[in-house]
Amino acid sequence: MGDFGDGGVGLLPSNLQEVLGDGADHVRMRMFSMLVPKDPAERLARNFLLREQTIRYKHPLETWETPVRIEAWVTDVKRVSLTFHFEVKDDERVYATATSVVAGYDSIRSGIRRFEQDELDVFNSYADSTQDAGN
């Protein structure tokens, strides 16, 4: 598991979904930036597609001053998809959990693609078999 959020970010309860969504995108991009090909044509063939995202709210955040972080880890790696688990939390409680399923996507062929071995190796390096997705 890794803490990939920018610790100390305060959230209001009405913003939690938006911030978790934006935060999850940011975390996914930071975790896998080394997989983005430099060649623009190759980048089109090795895209990622967010297939599903579920957010479960546990507790409201009361003030802007509440420092929280987003922790993320990979919970399932398959040849065509992987599952992330996220927690918005502070030192005392978890405010929300989220699960995202991401697939490999080829924009040139307009279809789902299998992950390459180098991608699978990076995904598996973020896998944490000791964590439960909390579902």
N, C-alpha and C positions, 0 to 999 in steps of 0.2 A: 504494500500500500504506500502511496506517496501523497504528500500534501503539496498540491500544485496550485493552490489558490493564492491570492494575495492577501495574507492574513491581515486582520484589522479592518476589513471592509464592513461597515455597518449597513444593515438592511431594514427596511420597514416591512411589516407583514404584507402590505398590498403590493410590494415590489418583489416578493420572494420568488414567485414563478418566473418573472422576467429575468431576475438576476441569476437564478439557478440555471435557466436556459442559456443565457449569455455566458455564465461561468462555466457550464458544462462544455459549451463550444470552445471556449478559451482553453480549458484543461485538455480536451481532446487534441486540439491543434498543437499545444505545447508538448504533449506526450509523444506525438508522432511526427513532428516537423522534420525529423531526419529522413522520413520516408518520402517526402515530396520531391519528385524528380526535378532537376534543373531545366531539362529540355521541356518546353511548353507542350509539344506534341505528346511526349511520353506522359506528362502530367494529366492530359486529357484521358489517356488510357488507364491511368492508375488513380482514379478518384475514389472518394468515399461518400456514401449516402447514408444519412440518418434515417433508419427505417421505422424506429419506434422510440418513444420516450415516455416514461411514466414517472410522475412525481407524487410522493406521499408526504403530506404535511403532518408533522408531529406536534410542534409547539409554535405559537406566534412569537415573532421577535418584537419586543416592546418599544425599543428606541433606536435611533440612528447610532447611538454610542455603543451598542452591543457589538463587540468585535467577533467576527465569525470567519471561518475558513471553509474552503471546499476541499475535501479529500476524495481521491478517486483511485480506483483500481479496476483491473480487468477480471471478470468472474467467469467468462466462458469464451474460448477461442475455437472457431470452426473454420473450415476451408473457405466459406463464403460470408461469414459474419462473426462479429465479436460482441460481447456484452460488457458494458461498463457499469459500475456501481458508484454512486456519488453520495456523500453526506455533507450537508451544511451544518456546521456545529461550532461550538465553543468548548471551553474546558469543562463545562458542566452538563451540557445536553446536546442532543441532536435535534435540529429544528425541522429538517426535511431530508428525505432520501429520494434518490432518483435512479432509475435504471434506463440505460440507452442501448439500443441495438444498432450497430453500424455494419453496413455491407460494403464490399468492394464494388466499385461501379466503373464501367468503361464508357465514357462519354462519346467516343468515336463509334462504338458499336451499339450504343444506347441500351446497355444491359448490365445485369449483375455479372461480376467476374470472380474468379477464384483468387484468393490472396497468394502472392508469391512467397517463397520460403523466407526471404529476408524480412518481409512484413510479419509473418507468423512468429519469427524469432523475437522481433521487437515486442509484439503483442504479448507473447508469453513471458517476456521479462517483466511486464507489469502485472502479471497474474498473481493473485494472492489466494491460495487455496485455504488459508486459515480464516478468511473473512466469509461471512454469510451475507447474501444479498438482502436480507431483511424482509423478504416477501412473505 
